[in-house]
Amino acid sequence: MTIDNSNIDTVISLLEKEVKGEAYVTRISKKDRDPFKVLVSTVLSARTKDEVTEKASERLFSEVKKPEDILNVSLRKLENLIYPVGFYKVKARRLKELSKRLVEEYNGRIPSNLDELLKLPGVGRKTANLVVTLAFNKYGICVDTHVHRIVNRWGYVKTKTPAETEVALRKKLPKKYWKKINNLLVVFGKVTCKPTKPTCNECIIGKYCPRIGVKTY
């Protein structure tokens, strides 16, 4: 059996009942939908565990509230605030560059358009789509490694990269699931449908999934 649009409603419904918890960026977006916080936290989250991102973001946001504030903080202090996120020195410089562009070209405001977001330094499609969906409540599909792995494991798409997966999902996935698919599959991917040794025998959607590419479980 393959998961496709004949059973995707059932699969998503089962996952929504089973999956508990939210990624940090999703949680902070529900507090005040601050585009600046969503953007910065997403940048910090790359190759970083969620709990580390959360603590680093909280430290940072206790000191800065807008792009101008980041420009006024020394690079060394910025590094200390976000440590120990992955590649914290690189990300500190990136946040400086990002903030400079936002202040000079966007009056310190975060653009709500996907194409404009992608012009910003260090902002890829994953980050841009998260900002669009979480901060501005617009339609977008954020595809990270979890989403890419799982929908290919389902046989829902056949793609080689997250970028290809986003294109395929935009064509196939019902639009009502675009905003929620990332958080749902990120949490599901960390707990059940893991990269190696997924717990397929305990999976609530196991009978629908062809387990493509899964060798041990």
DOTOR-929863 format. One record per residue (C-alpha): residue in one letter; x, y, z. Coordinates in steps of 0.1 Angstrom, whole numbers, padded with zeros to 4 digits, always signed. Each point is the difference from the previous one (the first is absolute). Example, Ala and Ser with C-alpha at 12.3 -4.5 7.8 and 13.67 -1.06 7.14 Angstrom:
<atoms>
a+0123-0045+0078;s+0014+0034-0007;
</atoms>
This chain:
<atoms>
m+0000+0000+0000;t+0011+0036-0007;i-0012+0032+0016;d-0016+0022-0026;n-0029+0024-0003;s-0025-0028+0004;n+0011-0005+0036;i+0019+0031+0010;d-0029+0014+0020;t-0001-0031+0021;v+0038+0000+0005;i+0001+0036+0010;s-0030-0004+0023;l+0017-0030+0018;l+0032+0019+0004;e-0017+0031+0014;k-0015-0022+0027;e+0033-0018+0007;v+0026+0027-0003;k+0005+0020+0032;g+0021+0031+0004;e+0012+0028-0022;a+0034+0011-0013;y+0013+0031+0018;v-0004+0024-0029;t-0037-0011-0004;r-0006+0006+0037;i+0015+0035+0001;s-0020+0010-0031;k-0032-0007+0018;k+0009+0024+0028;d+0001+0032-0020;r+0007-0009-0037;d+0031+0022+0002;p+0017-0004-0035;f+0033+0011+0014;k+0000-0028+0027;v-0011-0026-0025;l+0026+0010-0025;v+0029+0001+0025;s-0010-0031+0018;t-0002-0019-0033;v+0035+0011-0009;l+0013-0011+0034;s-0018-0034-0003;a+0020-0013-0030;r+0020-0031+0011;t-0010+0007+0036;k-0021-0019+0024;d-0033+0016+0009;e+0007+0004+0037;v+0033+0018-0008;t-0017+0023-0025;e-0026+0009+0026;k+0025+0010+0027;a+0021+0019-0024;s-0030+0018-0015;e-0012+0010+0035;r+0034+0014+0009;l+0002+0019-0032;f-0035+0014+0001;s+0005+0012+0036;e+0026+0024-0015;v-0013+0007-0035;k-0035+0007-0013;k+0006+0011-0036;p+0027+0000-0027;e+0014+0034+0011;d+0008-0015+0034;i+0021-0028-0016;l+0020+0027-0018;n+0006+0017+0033;v+0013-0031+0017;s+0037-0009-0004;l+0007-0032-0020;r+0017-0015+0030;k-0030+0006+0022;l-0023-0014-0027;e+0020-0031-0002;n-0002-0005+0038;l-0037+0006-0001;i-0007-0027-0025;y+0026-0026+0011;p-0001-0030-0002;v-0022-0002-0031;g+0017-0018-0029;f+0025+0022-0019;y-0008+0029+0024;k+0028+0022-0013;v-0011-0003-0036;k-0036+0006+0011;a+0010+0031+0020;r+0015+0015-0031;r-0030-0010-0020;l-0023+0017+0024;k+0020+0032-0003;e-0001-0002-0038;l-0037-0008+0001;s-0009+0028+0023;k+0021+0025-0020;r-0020-0009-0031;l-0033+0002+0018;v+0008+0035+0014;e+0014+0014-0033;e-0025-0014-0024;y-0031-0009+0020;n+0000+0027+0027;g+0005-0027+0026;r-0031-0019-0009;i-0001-0037-0010;p-0014-0005-0035;s-0031-0023-0002;n+0007-0010-0036;l+0018-0032-0007;d+0021+0014-0029;e+0010+0030+0021;l+0010-0021+0030;l+0022-0022-0023;k+0020+0031-0009;l+0012+0004+0036;p+0034-0014+0009;g-0001-0034+0016;v-0037-0006-0007;g-0008-0031-0020;r-0033-0015-0010;k-0006-0018+0033;t+0005+0032+0020;a-0020+0021-0024;n-0030-0024+0000;l+0000-0002+0038;v-0001+0038+0002;v-0028+0002-0025;t-0021-0026+0016;l+0007+0006+0037;a+0005+0037+0002;f-0024+0012-0027;n-0025-0030-0002;k+0004-0002-0038;y+0002-0032-0020;g+0034-0016-0003;i+0016-0034+0003;c+0030-0003+0022;v+0021-0030-0009;d+0028-0010+0022;t+0018-0034+0002;h-0028-0016+0020;v-0027+0010-0024;h+0021-0010-0030;r+0009-0034+0015;i-0035-0009+0011;v-0021+0009-0030;n+0025-0020-0022;r-0001-0029+0025;w-0038+0001-0005;g+0004+0000-0037;y-0021+0031-0001;v+0027+0017-0021;k+0032-0013-0017;t+0026+0027+0004;k+0037+0003+0007;t+0002+0033+0018;p-0021+0021+0024;a-0003+0027-0027;e-0014-0026-0024;t-0023-0012+0027;e-0014+0035+0006;v-0008+0003-0037;a-0017-0034-0001;l-0020+0007+0031;r-0012+0033-0013;k-0014-0019-0030;k-0015-0029+0019;l-0007+0006+0037;p-0034+0015+0007;k+0004+0036+0010;k-0018-0004+0033;y+0031-0019+0012;w+0027+0023-0012;k+0004+0021+0032;k-0001-0030+0024;i+0020-0026-0019;n+0034+0012+0013;n-0006+0000+0037;l-0020-0033-0002;l+0027-0019-0018;v+0029+0016+0019;v-0014-0013+0033;f-0010-0033-0015;g+0034-0003-0016;k+0019+0005+0033;v-0021-0025+0020;t-0013-0027-0024;c+0011+0003-0036;k+0036+0006+0008;p+0028+0000-0026;t+0014-0033+0012;k-0019-0028+0017;p-0035+0016-0001;t-0025-0017+0023;c-0022-0012-0029;n-0016-0028+0021;e-0014+0025+0024;c-0010+0026-0026;i-0036+0011-0002;i+0001+0003-0038;g+0021-0032-0005;k-0026-0018-0020;y-0001+0028-0026;c+0038+0005-0003;p+0021-0020-0025;r+0032+0008+0020;i+0019+0009-0031;g+0037+0000+0007;v-0004-0014+0035;k+0024-0029+0007;t-0003-0005+0037;y-0028+0009+0025;
</atoms>
